[in-house]
């Protein structure tokens, strides 16, 4: 009888506490409260539209078709040629503007490159023909495909150059001349947006300058012994550049 009374009292106490405990227990077991917070932040896609300016370094390797202008003893029917291959370090500056349409990026760009490319070759007469390229420049259009922060592009347009050319014989006869050239260029590369304003690119450019007549001046003794000799020189230039640019 006593045990039944004890059991009945405990049961009534438990039942009396349930209305107050159930809301708290329900809150603890709620799946919404137990679920970890999920961030809704989505990084913004990089947009290539805008003006930029930059600078870079690289290397140049060139090929030259150089007709020997010096007099031969005995005279020859056709002047020999040689192919100097100038090579050297370069420093480049670029500026341009891009406009992005969906994933397509179009733009225009100007660049100026100072080069230290020099090379010489000896022709069949033993004369040494040398070419030094001092600078190149280009004005080009660009067309690329953007993959968020990565841009793959091609470019093409007008190219310019200044070079100095020298012919020297084994007897000490020397003639020197300089050329400003206009030609064309094609190139391409990959560019990556390191930050929202800084981009880095690796680029290759091919510059083609057709053969051009040039009068060299020196101590050549071709009649009428004026010291001037005429030649024709063609030039092809390959440049590879690593460029950092700041996008406004």
PyMOL commands that set and color helices and strands:
alter all, ss='L'
color gray80, all
select helices_A, chain A and resi 2-29+31-34
alter helices_A, ss='H'
color red, helices_A
select strands_A, chain A and resi 50-67+81-82+87-101+104-122+128-147+150-168+174-193+198-218+228-247
alter strands_A, ss='S'
color yellow, strands_A
deselect
rebuild
show_as cartoon
